[in-house]
């Protein structure tokens, strides 16, 4: 029988925190109450890679991360304290930024279509004239040769630090001697022309690349795991893990990039003998995870959105929308688009520019000689309502996109009809390609562009979320949890990950803004007087980030600000940065630290909203840890987690500090809710231990009954013996007066119950929330 984790704890394994370092903290994880350790990618990655998603050799554990022996030691240590092991794997692509480190890619470049790996990579050989196009040059190859930037060294062609193999027999001894004497660019160009690759200027990648990549990252080349031989070789080390009992489950990165995710999961289930498998899959509103997939569920982005939104005050939507409209008007921008209009615009822009290569490949695979067919593909991608379809399932999504495209672009009617007829055929090469491409366009157009333009409330623009959904009512929240309990009880739930744009406690603090929108308007106005980028909505995003992360280092905020500005792509971008605008962006960050008026305003406002933010944080965490699904605790987030977007969220964690704090709690310390985060550690450790040690208390989901005048401020549910009670909308609650919970009761069974967070006992079947939540804004009751 497949085993499932009670919870997981994500660890980022890298050179600075390798498998042996991870082994040293498994006792701490066990004491914390964790069920399984959840490891970031372990296979050999590009040298210096901090994240591990750029695997260069799938046949071995990365030596920098501890190697095979390190995994053995970690597994032994984890087993000794009862921890299971979940590992993140990356089947969609391999890292190719340093070809000499990737034996598959190196062989492909050296031998071209005769390489044993020619079919492993997803290359359109015909479009490249039999060559792989490599976008590494700063200018043309002729310019590089004449400038002396290209050279031959032994059996390699080199461009600065880039190394590429020479095809066997492509350079004679006489030519080597000539080249050794720096004898001109023409011979270098001749040698380059004999290779199985073509070095091109990096800007050409957006429209002329001829291999599939991960989103717009040309240093990550897609592989064809739909080919059984490629699957086997790409999973040789993963297979060994299961054969030797080293791991218990897998997290599959970006299955939507694969040609056939369902077929891939079937093969993976056989390889792993039906182990616990989760998929990193973003579900759009109303979209269900394909029930025919061999998986235990997603990695929990949709759950994250539900947990966040039940803590957002719906009454803040109109004032924050009005603030956004005013900021746009002050900046001379057009009126705000709806979320649907915005993402159609940003997705179309991405398809027309950064991912034009992929659009053109779909067009080539179609083989249609129809005017405007390429424009029709772009419009379909812009209007596609979900990440992708899995034909024959999901044909309705294609039809919906076609209707929207015709309504917007009636002149494309004939082209759309011809294109859709082919894309609806599950076996057509263009149909398979389109399904892989739509997710790329969605990810880049939404998460990496629109999220940085839709700035009314940062809590809402989080991975897997729909920012047009502002808040959830209690009834809507309960319905979502009941559905998860019934359909995907072993799916992961998450609050912070390596992919989230903002850490969970930063979002919890920003959620307070929905309760005090007028106050935020006043504060933002004062901050913009002190420093502004000149772009009102971006000022809103940036000052929210500063307030949410405060106190934070100057370096962290500067890094976030630059990335956010370039991702938004409105006033600057990655390709052609606007130095003047970016100078104003950095000036805003500096003002937060150096301008007395600005720093005083930030300090005062953060002090004002922090108590409510802490209340939201504890509610958010307890709800996640006790709701249906297996909760993941991202490394370090058992204390306050106020990270910004990667790489900020992969910073080192001080585990020694956390050990000391946990020991103090277990020794009887009962901390207040304050800046130390110790109260959060109480919630995390007690809830995780209960889930691990008393699984019989988490076998159902029903809303608990709360009655009284403040009932709408309580999230309460019974998991089958464990009852969660958490405060929502704390500012509104406090406005009720000195005894805000007066007259509000939790109705439970008549048996006595213990709050595992405080150790307090409640004998009555009616528990006054004034008493229950006297110490913390949350409680976790267990019937005795």
Secondary structure, DSSP 8 states (H G I E B T S, - for coil): -----SEEEEE--BTTB-HHHHHTTHHHHHHHT-SEEEE---EEESTT-SS--SEEEEEEE-GGGTHHHHHHHHHHHHHHTT-EEEEEE--SEEE-SSGGG-HHHHHHHHHGGGSTTTTTB-B-TTTTTTSEEEEEESS-HHHHHHTT-EEEETTEEEETTEEEE--TTSS-HHHHHHHHTT--HHHHHHHHHTSSEEEEEGGGHHHH--B-EETTEEEEEEB-TTSHHHHHHHTHHHHHHHHTT--SEEEES-GGGSS-HHHHHHHHHHHTTS-EEEE-----TT----TTSSSS-B-SHHHHHHHHHTTS-TTHHHHHHHHHHHHHHHHT------HHHHHHHHHHHHHHTTTHHHHHHHHHHHT---TTHHHHHHHHHHH--SS--BTTBTHHHHHHHHHHHHHH-GGGHHHHHHHHHHHT-TT-HHHHHHHHHHHHHHIIIIITTGGGT--S-GGG--TT--TT-----HHHHHHHHHHHHHH-TT-EE-S--SS-SB-HHHHHHHHGGGTSHHHHHHHHHHHHHH---S-HHHHHHHHHHHHHH-S--HHHHHHHHHHHHHHH-SS--SSS--HHHHHHHHHHHHHHHH-HHHHHHHHHHHHHHHHHHHHHHHHHHHHHHHSSSEEEEETTTTS----BSTTGGG----HHHHHHHHHHHHTT----SSTT-HHHHHHHHHHHHHHHH-GGG-S--EE-EEESTTGGGEEEEESSSEEEEEE--HHHHHTT-TTTTTT-EEE--SS-EEETTT--EE-SSEEEHHHHTSSSSEEEEEE-
